[in-house]
C-alpha cells in the first residue's frame, strides 16, 4: 500500500470494513439466540398493531451474518401485509444508537433495533428493541454467588441483568437470589433499563449496597459501574464462562487520568465540540449549554461532526486544544491515549467550565448528558459571575480565565504570551495554530466578484462510453 493509500484509508471505509471491524464485537451469537419464537412474535405484533409499512432492521456488526435470514423470515411472517423490510448496518456513530438518519434515506416509519442498545430516546421514529437470549444455568449462578452471602447479608443488594439475560427477569429469579444471599433488600434490575423503569435505577444510590452484574466485562458494565457506585467493588458473573470476578471501576489511576483531562479542558483556548449523535434527545441543548459556558470563560468553540472518530480525523484540527465528545451514554467516555489532544465527556467538560462544580466531588460519573440539563438530576446552574478571578492552572501553573482578561485590559506586561529563556531568546507560550494563521483556509467563494458561468450541456451515459464519444 502506498503512502497516499495509507492516508486515504484513515478517512474512508472499504467495502468489508463493517464485517471486519472488531471494536464492538462481543460474544458470538447464533441465529436462534437473536431470532427465536419470542422475537418473531414481538416483531409481528408490534408492526401489525401500529400499522407500519416501511421497517428498518438495524444490526450490530457481529449480527450481520444473520441479518438476511431474519429479514427473509420477517417478510414471510408479514406476507399478507404490504410491508417493506430494510437492513441497516455500518451505522454512522455506534451500533448502540438508533440510526434515524440512515433510516430516513429509505423513508422508514419504524426501526427494529437488535443487540447492544443505549436506549437513548429517539426523536424521530418509533423503535422496538430486541435483545439476544443467551443460555445461563441458574443453578451454577446461585452456587457461585454463595461466596458473597456473608458480604451481602443485611445489606442492600442490587443485581443487574445484561441484555443477553433479561429474559430471566421475574419473581422466580428474585426469590432464588433472596434465598441464596439473604440480603436486607434485593433489587433485581435490567440494564440498560426500560424507560418506564429508569426511575428505579436513579434512586438506588446507596453506597452501602452490594452490586452484581450478570453479563460480561463490557462497555455496558463500564457505563453502569461508573454511574451507580457500590460499597466496595462490583462483582461480575460471566454467563458464558460461569466465572465470578470482582472489579473496582473508579480506581485511583482512572480518577487521576480523568481529572488531568478536566484540567486540560480548563486550560484550552479552543474547544472542539464533537457531535457523535444526531438522534439522542437533547443533544442540541447540550451543545448550546457548552457554548455558553465556554464563552463565559473566554474559550472559543468549534462544532464538529465527523462520524466515527479516529486520530487521523481529529489531527486535522490543530487549533483545538481539547475535544468534548457529545454522544450517547455508551459512547461518551472515551480513552484518548492515541489522540494528539485529550477527549473529555460532556460531564467532564461541565466540571471544567461550570464554577458550580468547583471543589464538588461527585459520588458517581454522569454519562447521560440529559441529566446535566435543567430537568436532569445532576443539573447545576451556570453563572459566569462565579468564575474565580484568581484561577491558576494545575497543569501549567499559569493564570487563566478572568485574570488574564483583566490583565490584558490593563495592559499589564504579564499578559503577553512571551517568556525569556536563559539564553535571552524569546519564545511564544502558545504553540497552537489558529485558523486565522493557516496559509490555506479552504476554497475562496469570491461571492459577487466573478461572472456567472454559462450553462453547458453535460456528459451523459456511463464512464466507459459517454454519448458524445
C-alpha positions as CSV (number, residue, x, y, z in Angstrom):
1,X,0.0,0.0,0.0
2,X,1.4,3.4,-1.0
3,X,1.6,6.3,1.4
4,X,-1.3,8.1,-0.3
5,X,-3.4,4.9,0.0
6,X,-2.5,4.7,3.7
7,X,-3.5,8.2,4.5
8,X,-6.7,7.9,2.5
9,X,-7.8,4.8,4.3
10,X,-7.9,6.8,7.6
11,X,-10.7,8.9,6.2
12,X,-12.9,6.4,4.3
13,X,-14.1,2.8,4.8
14,X,-13.6,-0.2,2.5
15,X,-16.4,-2.4,1.4
16,X,-15.6,-5.0,4.0
17,X,-15.0,-2.7,7.0
18,X,-18.3,-3.3,8.6
19,X,-17.7,-7.1,8.5
20,X,-14.1,-6.9,9.7
21,X,-14.3,-4.3,12.4
22,X,-13.7,-5.8,15.9
23,X,-14.3,-2.8,18.1
24,X,-17.8,-3.6,19.1
25,X,-17.9,-7.4,18.5
26,X,-18.9,-9.2,21.7
27,X,-19.7,-12.9,22.5
28,X,-20.6,-14.7,19.2
29,X,-24.4,-15.3,18.9
30,X,-26.4,-17.9,17.0
31,X,-29.4,-17.2,14.9
32,X,-31.6,-18.9,17.4
33,X,-30.4,-16.7,20.2
34,X,-31.3,-13.5,18.4
35,X,-34.3,-14.7,16.4
36,X,-36.4,-17.2,18.3
37,X,-40.2,-17.5,18.6
38,X,-40.4,-14.7,21.2
39,X,-38.5,-12.3,18.9
40,X,-40.7,-13.2,15.9
41,X,-43.9,-12.8,17.9
42,X,-42.8,-9.4,19.3
43,X,-41.9,-8.1,15.9
44,X,-45.0,-9.2,14.1
45,X,-47.4,-8.0,16.8
46,X,-45.6,-4.6,17.1
47,X,-45.7,-4.0,13.3
48,X,-49.3,-5.1,12.8
49,X,-50.6,-3.2,15.9
50,X,-49.2,0.1,14.7
51,X,-49.6,-0.5,11.0
52,X,-46.0,0.2,10.0
53,X,-45.2,-0.2,6.3
54,X,-41.5,0.5,5.9
55,X,-39.5,-1.2,8.7
56,X,-35.7,-0.9,9.1
57,X,-33.8,-3.7,10.8
58,X,-30.7,-2.3,12.5
59,X,-27.9,-4.8,13.3
60,X,-24.6,-4.5,15.1
61,X,-21.5,-5.8,13.2
62,X,-21.5,-9.2,14.8
63,X,-25.2,-9.9,13.9
64,X,-24.7,-9.2,10.2
65,X,-24.2,-12.9,9.2
66,X,-27.8,-13.5,10.4
67,X,-29.3,-10.3,9.0
68,X,-30.5,-11.8,5.7
69,X,-32.2,-14.8,7.3
70,X,-34.0,-12.5,9.8
71,X,-35.2,-10.2,7.0
72,X,-36.4,-13.1,4.9
73,X,-38.1,-14.7,7.9
74,X,-39.9,-11.5,8.8
75,X,-41.1,-11.0,5.3
76,X,-42.6,-14.4,5.2
77,X,-44.4,-13.8,8.5
78,X,-45.8,-10.5,7.1
79,X,-46.6,-11.9,3.6
80,X,-50.3,-10.9,3.6
81,X,-49.5,-7.2,4.5
82,X,-47.9,-4.7,2.3
83,X,-44.7,-4.2,4.4
84,X,-41.2,-3.4,3.1
85,X,-38.2,-4.5,5.3
86,X,-34.8,-2.9,5.0
87,X,-31.4,-3.9,6.6
88,X,-29.3,-1.2,8.3
89,X,-25.6,-1.9,9.0
90,X,-22.4,0.1,9.5
91,X,-24.1,2.8,11.5
92,X,-22.8,6.4,11.5
93,X,-21.7,6.6,15.1
94,X,-22.2,3.4,17.1
95,X,-24.4,0.4,16.8
96,X,-25.9,1.0,20.3
97,X,-27.7,4.2,18.9
98,X,-30.7,4.1,16.6
99,X,-29.6,5.4,13.2
100,X,-32.6,7.5,12.3
101,X,-30.5,9.3,9.7
102,X,-29.9,6.2,7.7
103,X,-33.5,5.0,8.2
104,X,-34.7,8.3,6.7
105,X,-32.9,7.5,3.5
106,X,-35.5,4.9,2.7
107,X,-38.4,6.8,4.2
108,X,-38.8,4.3,7.1
109,X,-41.6,4.7,9.5
110,X,-40.1,2.5,12.2
111,X,-36.9,0.7,13.4
112,X,-36.3,-2.7,15.0
113,X,-33.0,-2.4,16.8
114,X,-31.1,-5.7,17.5
115,X,-28.4,-6.2,20.1
116,X,-26.5,-3.7,22.2
117,X,-28.6,-0.6,22.8
118,X,-28.0,2.6,24.9
119,X,-31.8,3.2,24.7
120,X,-31.3,6.9,24.1
121,X,-34.7,8.3,23.4
122,X,-35.1,8.5,19.6
123,X,-36.6,11.8,18.5
124,X,-38.0,10.9,15.0
125,X,-39.0,7.2,14.7
126,X,-40.6,4.6,17.0
127,X,-38.2,1.8,18.0
128,X,-38.6,-1.8,19.1
129,X,-35.5,-3.2,20.9
130,X,-34.8,-6.9,20.6
131,X,-32.1,-8.4,22.8
132,X,-30.4,-11.8,22.5
133,X,-31.4,-14.7,24.8
134,X,-28.1,-16.3,25.9
135,X,-28.0,-19.5,27.8
136,X,-27.5,-19.4,31.6
137,X,-27.5,-22.2,34.1
138,X,-29.3,-20.6,37.1
139,X,-28.1,-23.3,39.5
140,X,-24.4,-22.7,38.6
141,X,-25.1,-18.9,39.1
142,X,-26.5,-19.5,42.6
143,X,-23.6,-21.8,43.6
144,X,-21.1,-19.1,42.5
145,X,-23.0,-16.4,44.4
146,X,-22.9,-18.4,47.6
147,X,-19.4,-17.0,48.3
148,X,-21.0,-13.5,48.6
149,X,-23.6,-14.4,51.2
150,X,-21.6,-13.0,54.1
151,X,-20.9,-9.8,52.3
152,X,-24.5,-9.4,51.2
153,X,-26.3,-10.3,54.4
154,X,-28.2,-7.5,56.0
155,X,-27.3,-5.1,53.2
156,X,-29.0,-3.7,50.1
157,X,-28.2,-6.0,47.1
158,X,-28.6,-4.9,43.5
159,X,-28.4,-7.5,40.8
160,X,-28.3,-6.2,37.2
161,X,-29.1,-8.3,34.2
162,X,-27.2,-7.6,31.0
163,X,-29.1,-7.6,27.6
164,X,-28.4,-11.3,27.0
165,X,-30.1,-12.4,30.2
166,X,-33.0,-10.1,30.6
167,X,-35.4,-12.9,29.6
168,X,-34.7,-14.4,33.1
169,X,-36.2,-11.3,34.8
170,X,-39.0,-12.2,37.1
171,X,-40.2,-13.2,40.6
172,X,-38.8,-16.7,40.3
173,X,-35.1,-15.5,39.9
174,X,-35.7,-12.8,42.6
175,X,-36.9,-15.5,45.0
176,X,-33.9,-17.7,44.4
177,X,-31.5,-14.8,44.9
178,X,-33.2,-13.9,48.2
179,X,-32.9,-17.5,49.5
180,X,-29.3,-17.8,48.4
181,X,-27.8,-14.4,49.6
182,X,-30.2,-13.4,52.3
183,X,-29.9,-9.6,51.8
184,X,-31.7,-6.9,53.7
185,X,-33.2,-5.7,50.5
186,X,-33.0,-7.0,46.9
187,X,-33.3,-5.0,43.7
188,X,-33.4,-7.0,40.5
189,X,-33.0,-4.6,37.6
190,X,-32.4,-4.6,33.8
191,X,-29.6,-2.8,32.2
192,X,-30.0,-0.8,30.1
193,X,-33.3,-0.1,31.8
194,X,-36.6,0.3,30.0
195,X,-37.6,4.0,30.1
196,X,-40.6,3.3,32.3
197,X,-38.3,1.6,34.9
198,X,-35.4,4.1,34.7
199,X,-36.6,5.9,37.9
200,X,-35.7,2.8,40.0
201,X,-32.1,2.9,38.8
202,X,-31.8,6.6,39.6
203,X,-32.9,6.2,43.2
204,X,-30.6,3.3,44.1
205,X,-27.5,5.3,45.0
206,X,-26.7,3.9,48.5
207,X,-23.0,3.5,49.0
208,X,-23.7,0.6,51.4
209,X,-25.1,-1.7,48.7
210,X,-23.5,-4.7,47.0
211,X,-23.7,-4.8,43.2
212,X,-23.7,-7.8,41.0
213,X,-23.7,-7.6,37.2
214,X,-24.8,-10.8,35.3
215,X,-23.0,-10.4,32.0
216,X,-19.5,-9.8,30.6
217,X,-17.0,-7.1,31.4
218,X,-18.1,-4.9,28.5
219,X,-18.9,-1.3,27.7
220,X,-22.4,-1.7,29.3
221,X,-20.8,-2.8,32.6
222,X,-18.3,0.1,32.4
223,X,-21.1,2.6,32.0
224,X,-23.2,1.1,34.8
225,X,-20.4,0.8,37.3
226,X,-19.3,4.4,36.8
227,X,-22.8,5.8,37.2
228,X,-24.0,3.6,40.1
229,X,-21.5,3.3,43.0
230,X,-21.2,0.2,45.1
231,X,-20.0,-0.3,48.7
232,X,-16.5,-1.6,47.8
233,X,-16.4,-3.1,44.4
234,X,-18.5,-4.7,41.7
235,X,-19.0,-8.4,41.2
236,X,-19.3,-9.7,37.6
237,X,-20.8,-13.1,36.8
238,X,-19.9,-14.1,33.2
239,X,-22.7,-16.3,32.0
240,X,-20.6,-17.7,29.1
241,X,-17.8,-19.0,31.2
242,X,-19.6,-19.4,34.5
243,X,-16.9,-17.4,36.4
244,X,-17.3,-14.8,39.1
245,X,-14.9,-11.9,39.4
246,X,-14.6,-8.5,41.2
247,X,-13.7,-5.1,39.8
248,X,-13.5,-1.6,41.1
249,X,-14.0,0.8,38.1
250,X,-13.2,4.0,40.0
251,X,-9.6,3.3,40.6
252,X,-7.1,6.0,41.7
253,X,-5.4,5.8,38.3
254,X,-8.7,6.3,36.4
255,X,-9.6,9.3,38.6
256,X,-6.2,10.9,38.1
257,X,-6.3,10.5,34.4
258,X,-9.9,11.9,34.1
259,X,-9.1,14.9,36.4
260,X,-6.0,15.6,34.4
261,X,-8.2,15.8,31.3
262,X,-10.6,18.1,33.1
263,X,-7.7,20.5,33.9
264,X,-6.6,20.4,30.2
265,X,-10.2,21.3,29.3
266,X,-9.9,24.3,31.7
267,X,-6.6,25.4,30.0
268,X,-8.0,25.2,26.5
269,X,-8.2,28.3,24.4
270,X,-10.4,26.5,21.8
271,X,-12.7,23.6,22.4
272,X,-13.9,21.2,19.7
273,X,-17.5,20.0,20.3
274,X,-17.8,16.6,18.5
275,X,-21.4,15.7,17.8
276,X,-21.4,11.9,17.9
277,X,-25.2,11.6,17.8
278,X,-28.0,13.1,15.7
279,X,-30.9,11.2,17.2
280,X,-30.5,11.4,21.0
281,X,-32.9,13.8,22.5
282,X,-31.4,17.0,23.9
283,X,-28.1,17.0,22.1
284,X,-28.7,20.4,20.6
285,X,-29.5,21.8,24.1
286,X,-26.2,20.4,25.4
287,X,-24.3,22.0,22.5
288,X,-25.8,25.4,23.4
289,X,-25.0,24.9,27.1
290,X,-21.4,24.1,26.4
291,X,-21.0,27.0,24.1
292,X,-22.5,29.4,26.7
293,X,-20.2,28.1,29.5
294,X,-17.1,28.3,27.2
295,X,-17.9,31.8,26.2
296,X,-18.2,32.8,29.8
297,X,-14.6,31.7,30.3
298,X,-13.4,33.3,27.1
299,X,-12.9,30.0,25.3
300,X,-13.6,29.6,21.7
301,X,-15.7,26.6,20.4
302,X,-15.9,24.8,17.1
303,X,-18.7,22.4,16.3
304,X,-17.5,19.2,14.6
305,X,-19.3,16.2,13.1
306,X,-17.1,13.6,11.5
307,X,-18.9,10.3,12.1
308,X,-16.8,7.7,13.8
309,X,-13.8,9.5,15.2
310,X,-10.2,8.3,14.8
311,X,-6.8,10.0,15.5
312,X,-6.3,10.9,11.8
313,X,-9.6,12.8,11.5
314,X,-9.1,14.8,14.7
315,X,-5.5,15.6,13.8
316,X,-6.8,18.0,11.2
317,X,-8.0,20.4,13.8
318,X,-4.6,21.7,15.0
319,X,-6.1,24.8,16.6
320,X,-8.3,22.8,19.0
321,X,-6.7,22.2,22.4
322,X,-9.3,19.8,23.8
323,X,-12.3,17.9,22.4
324,X,-15.7,17.3,24.0
325,X,-17.5,14.2,22.8
326,X,-21.3,14.6,22.8
327,X,-22.5,11.1,22.4
328,X,-24.9,8.6,23.9
329,X,-24.3,7.1,27.4
330,X,-22.3,4.2,25.9
331,X,-20.3,6.4,23.7
332,X,-19.5,9.4,25.9
333,X,-16.4,8.2,27.9
334,X,-13.5,7.8,25.5
335,X,-9.9,6.7,26.0
336,X,-7.9,9.3,24.1
337,X,-4.4,7.8,24.6
338,X,-3.8,7.5,20.9
339,X,-5.0,11.0,20.1
340,X,-3.0,14.2,19.9
341,X,-5.3,16.2,22.1
342,X,-7.4,14.9,25.1
343,X,-11.1,14.0,24.6
344,X,-13.4,14.6,27.5
345,X,-17.0,13.7,28.1
346,X,-19.8,16.2,28.5
347,X,-19.8,15.7,32.3
348,X,-16.1,16.3,32.5
349,X,-16.5,19.5,30.4
350,X,-19.3,20.5,32.7
351,X,-16.9,20.1,35.7
352,X,-14.3,22.1,33.9
353,X,-16.4,25.0,32.7
354,X,-19.1,25.3,35.3
355,X,-17.9,27.0,38.6
356,X,-20.8,25.4,40.4
357,X,-18.8,22.1,40.3
358,X,-15.7,23.7,41.9
359,X,-14.5,21.6,44.8
360,X,-17.5,19.4,44.4
361,X,-16.6,15.7,44.2
362,X,-19.4,13.6,42.5
363,X,-20.4,10.3,44.0
364,X,-20.7,8.9,40.5
365,X,-20.0,9.8,36.9
366,X,-22.7,11.1,34.7
367,X,-22.7,9.5,31.2
368,X,-26.1,10.6,30.1
369,X,-25.8,14.3,29.1
370,X,-29.6,14.8,29.6
371,X,-29.0,14.6,33.3
372,X,-26.9,17.8,33.1
373,X,-29.7,19.8,31.6
374,X,-32.2,21.8,33.7
375,X,-34.6,18.9,34.1
376,X,-31.8,16.3,34.9
377,X,-30.9,15.1,38.4
378,X,-27.3,16.3,38.1
379,X,-28.1,19.8,36.9
380,X,-26.2,22.8,38.4
381,X,-27.0,26.3,37.1
382,X,-24.1,28.1,35.4
383,X,-23.3,31.7,36.4
384,X,-20.3,33.4,34.7
385,X,-20.0,35.8,37.7
386,X,-19.0,32.8,39.9
387,X,-15.9,32.1,37.8
388,X,-12.9,32.6,40.3
389,X,-10.8,35.6,39.5
390,X,-7.6,34.1,40.8
391,X,-7.6,30.9,38.8
392,X,-4.3,29.1,38.3
393,X,-3.8,26.1,36.1
394,X,-2.8,22.9,37.9
395,X,-1.0,21.7,34.8
396,X,1.0,24.7,33.6
397,X,0.9,26.9,36.7
398,X,-0.3,29.9,34.6
399,X,-3.1,32.3,35.3
400,X,-6.2,31.7,33.2
401,X,-9.7,32.9,32.6
402,X,-10.9,36.2,34.1
403,X,-7.5,37.0,35.5
404,X,-5.9,37.0,32.0
405,X,-8.7,39.1,30.6
406,X,-8.3,41.8,33.3
407,X,-4.6,41.9,32.9
408,X,-4.8,42.3,29.2
409,X,-7.4,45.1,29.6
410,X,-5.0,47.0,31.9
411,X,-2.1,46.5,29.5
412,X,-0.1,44.5,32.1
413,X,3.1,43.0,30.5
414,X,2.3,39.8,32.4
415,X,-0.5,39.2,29.9
416,X,1.9,38.9,26.9
417,X,2.4,35.4,25.6
418,X,6.2,35.8,25.7
419,X,8.8,34.3,28.0
420,X,12.6,34.9,28.3
421,X,14.8,31.9,28.3
422,X,18.3,31.6,29.8
423,X,20.0,32.5,26.5
424,X,17.8,35.7,26.2
425,X,15.9,34.1,23.4
426,X,12.1,34.8,23.1
427,X,9.5,32.1,22.6
428,X,5.8,32.1,22.5
429,X,3.9,30.1,25.1
430,X,1.0,29.5,22.7
431,X,2.2,27.0,20.1
432,X,-1.2,26.2,18.8
433,X,-2.1,27.1,15.2
434,X,-5.2,29.1,14.9
435,X,-7.5,29.0,11.9
436,X,-6.5,32.6,11.0
437,X,-2.8,31.7,11.0
438,X,-3.2,29.0,8.4
439,X,-1.8,29.7,4.9
440,X,-4.7,27.8,3.3
441,X,-8.2,28.2,4.7
442,X,-10.2,26.4,2.0
443,X,-11.7,27.5,-1.3
444,X,-12.4,31.2,-1.6
445,X,-16.0,31.5,-2.9
446,X,-15.3,35.2,-4.0
447,X,-19.1,35.9,-3.9
448,X,-20.1,38.8,-6.2
449,X,-16.6,39.1,-7.6
450,X,-16.9,36.7,-10.6
451,X,-19.1,36.5,-13.6
452,X,-21.7,33.7,-13.5
453,X,-20.8,30.8,-15.7
454,X,-22.9,29.9,-18.8
455,X,-24.9,26.7,-18.7
456,X,-23.5,24.0,-20.9
457,X,-24.6,20.5,-21.9
458,X,-23.0,18.0,-19.6
459,X,-21.9,14.4,-20.1
460,X,-24.5,11.5,-20.3
461,X,-24.1,7.8,-20.4
462,X,-21.7,5.7,-18.4
463,X,-17.9,6.4,-17.8
464,X,-16.7,3.8,-20.3
465,X,-18.9,5.1,-23.1
466,X,-20.3,8.6,-23.0
467,X,-22.9,9.6,-25.6
468,X,-20.7,12.2,-27.3
469,X,-17.8,9.7,-27.8
